[in-house]
Amino acid sequence: MASNDFDKQLQQMRTGKGFIAALDQSGGSTPKALRLYGVTEDQYDGEEAMFAEIHAMRSRIITAPDFTSDKVIGAILFERTMRGKIEGKPVAQLLWEDRGIVPFLKIDKGLADKENGVQLMKPIGGLEQLLADAKGFGIFGTKERSVIHEANEAGIEAVVAQQFEVGRAVVAAGLVPILEPEVDIHSETKAEAEEMLREAISRHLDTLSDDQTVMLKLTIPNIEGLYDGLADHPRVLRVVALSGGYSTDEACEKLARQGKMIASFSRALTEGLSKQQSDDEFNAALGANIDKIHAASVAG
């Protein structure tokens, strides 16, 4: 990717009026995503066929008429999607050159077992090579997810420290990391956990040097504007929100009250989509979701 492309993408991420589509369901979450899309396990045989089905779904989304940079400013890809093609083009190249959408890559390998009320990321084997490959495919940034289940200070500190450690490796490879320490929306101590998370992230942001820039992907907080200070931090390019299991309408209603967050929704983006729909039906349903999520993202 030429440096002027990176600069354009950086500017789009900083000021773009839209949201980031999360199209990065991994092997573990793919069967559920396919079931919601109307494809049950008895309709495909084995992992390769499963991934072929999800690739067809993602291709249908990415090539839909409303899936352009008018409202979708970025998209997060699963590694297999990055290495695949749509309409004969590498997916990241098609997103940027044909749709004007900035491509990201999910790099985490799933979650470790719960400890201290949180789930850290599993070790990311071969990270250096994966980041080099991503750079070669024209990827702008990465996304890495861990989960906080309860307001446990030691656990939350461990999550944030790990996120920033991986984030520094991503920055060193010339990419922009989206750090995603998700707070479980069903947590009985969600509000307290979010306060602890804000404090921990703020401390770690202050350790970054002037040439280290990150993005943050956070659960929509209970308190309006809780993360505004993080969004204003000079080392933060953008703060984006995950839908976390909320319905599209609920996620959008909550997001619209957060003036300095934009959406990075996965399940809420694909709600109501089905393989059985005609192209017109599919495009209309996706377009309606894109409109809602875009409106909530620019409401502030």
N, C-alpha and C positions, 0 to 999 in steps of 0.2 A: 504493500500500500504506500502510495506516495505521501510525503510529509504534508503536502497541502490538503490531501484527503483527510489525514488525521486531524489537522487543524480545523477543517470544516466540521468533522464529526464532533470534535471537542466543543466547538461553538454551538452545535445543534444540541448537544447534551446539556450545555450550560443554560441555554436560553429558549430551547424549543418549546412550543406550545402544543404539548401532546403527552403521550404516555409510552411506556416500554411494554411490549407484548412479551410474556414469558411462555416460550414454546419449548421448554426444556425438561419435560417429564422424563425421568430416567427409567431404567429397567424395572425398578421396584414399583413405580407409580404408573407405569404404562398400562397394565391391564385395567386399572380403575378408570384411567382417562379414556380408554377405548370403550369400556362398558357405558360410560356417560355419553359416548359418541354413537352408541347403538351397535357396537361390535363386541360380542361376548366371546369367552375363551373357546367355545366349541366351533367358532367360525374361523379359527386359524390354528395351525399345527406347528408348535415350536417357536423358539425365540426369533428366528429370522423372519418368519411369517408375521409375528407380532410387530416387529420393528418395521416391516414393510407396510403394515396397516397404519401405524402411527405416522410414518413418513408421508403416506398418501394424504392423511388428514392435515398434517402441517403444510404440505404442498398446496392443498385446497385453500387453506387459510391465507398463505403468503401470496398466492396469485389472485385472491379475490379483489374485486374492483375497489373496495374501500380500504384495503390494507396498503396504504401509502403514507408518506411522510406528512401529508396534510394533517393527520391525527395521530399516527403511530410514528414516534421519532426513533425508537430503537426496538430490537428484538433479541431475546436471549435464546440461544440454540443449545440443544443436546449435542454431545461430541459426534455421535453418528450422523446427525443432521449436517454438521459442519463439514464432515468428510463426504457427504453425499451431494447429489445434484438435483436441481429442479429446472425443468425445461432446458436441460443440457448444460446448465451453468452451475459452478460451485455456489452453494446457497448464500454464503456471506457476500459473494460478488453480486449475485442477483439482487439481494436485499439493498445493497448500497447503490449499485449502478442503475438498476431498473426501477426501484421503489423509493430510493432516497432515505432508506432506513438503516440506522447504525447497528452493526451486528456485534453481539456479545456471545460468550461461551460459558456454559455451566462447567466448572472444573472440579467441584467436590465429588467425592466417591461415596456419598451417603453419610449416615450418622452412626456414631459409636453408641454403646449402651448408656442409659441414663446414670449420671453420677452427680451428686451435689445439686440435684434439681435441674440439670441441663443435659443436653446431648451435644458433645463436641463433634467436629468433623472427623471421619476416619482419616488415617494418613493418606495423602495424595501421592501415590507412587508415580514416578516418571514425570513429575510436575514440570521440570525444566524443559523436557522435550515437548510436552503438551503445549506449553506456552510458546515455544519456538514454532511449532506447527500452526498454532492459532495465528500467530503473527504472519506466517506465510500465506494463510488463507484469507488474510485481510480483516481479521477480527480486531475490533477496537478495544474491547474490555472483557472482563470475566465476571462470573458470579459464583459465590461460595456460601453455602447455607449451613447454619447450626441452629439449634432450637433451645429456647429457655422455657421450662415448664413451671418454675416457681421462683419467688423472690429470695434467692439464695446468693448472698454477696460473693462468696468464694466461687461458686459455679459461674455466675455472670462474669466475673473478672477473668476466669479461665477461657470462657467463650470469646470475649472481646480480645484478649491477648492473642489467642490463636488466629482470630480473624485478621488482626493487624500483621501478624507474622506472615501469613499467606499473602496478604495484601502487599507487603513490601517486596516479596518475590515477584509478584505480578508487575508491580511498578518497575522493578529492575529489568524485566523482560520487555519494557516499552508499551505496556498495556495499562488500562485503567480498571482497577478492581471495584466491583460492587460487593461490599461487605454485607452479609445478610444474617445477623443474629436475630432470628424470628422469636417473638414471644407468642406462645400458644394462646389463641383467643379464648380457650376454655379454662385457662389458668385461674384458680381461685385468688391468686395474688398478682393478677395481671398489672394493675395500676402500680403497685409497689415495685414489681420487677422492672417496669418501664422507667421509673425514676432512677433505680439503680443502674439500668442500662445506659440511660442518658449520661449519668455521671461518669461511668466507666469509659464510654466512647469519647466523651469530652477530654478526659485525661489523656487517653491514647492519641487523640488527634493532635494534642499539643506537643507530642514527641516527634511528629513528622517534620521533615525538612521542607524547605520552600519548593523543591522540585518533586515532591511526593503528593499526588492528588488521588483521592478516593471518592467513591460514591457509597451511599448507605441505602440498604433496602430493609425497611422496618415495618413491623405490624402497626396498623393504624392505632394510635394511642388513645387511651380513655380520655385524657385531658387534651382539649383543643390547644394546638400550638406548642405542645410539649417539646417537639424537636426543632422548633424554629431556630433556636440558637445553634444547633448543629448545622442546619442548612446555611446559616450565615458564616460558618467557620471558613477561613480562607483556604483550608486544605480540602474542603468538601465541594465537589463539582455539582452534586444534586442529591437530594433525599427522595427516594421513591418508596411506595407503599406496596406491600403484598396483600392479597385478598384473604389469605389465611383460612379459607373455608366459609367465609361469608358469601351469601348470594350476591349476584351482580348488583341488584338494587340496593341491598344493605351496604355492601362495600362502597358503592358510589356515594350513597347518602353520608356515610361516615367520612369518606375522603374529602368530600366537598367542604367540610368544616375545617380542614387542615390547609391553611393558606400556602404553606411552603413545601408540600409534598405532591408528587404526581404519582399516578398508578404504575405498578409493574405487576399486572394481574395475569394469572394463569387460568385457573378453573373458572373464574368470573368472566374471562374473555370468551371461553368456549361454551358457556352455559347455553343450553337449548340447541346446540348444533348436532346434527345426526347424519351419518353416512347415507341414510335412506332418503334424505331430502334431495329434491331437484337442485340444480345449481342456483336457480332463481330463489328458491326457498332458503337455501344455505346462505347465499350472499346477503339476503335480506335480514336474516337472523344475526349473522355476524356483524353486518353494518349497524344494526340497532345496538348491539353490545358496544361496538367501537364508539358510536355516538355518545352513549351514556358515560362510558369510561373517560372519553375525551372531555366531555362537559364537566365531569367531577374534577378532572386534573387541572383544568384551567379556571375553575371557579374562584380560586383565591386571587 
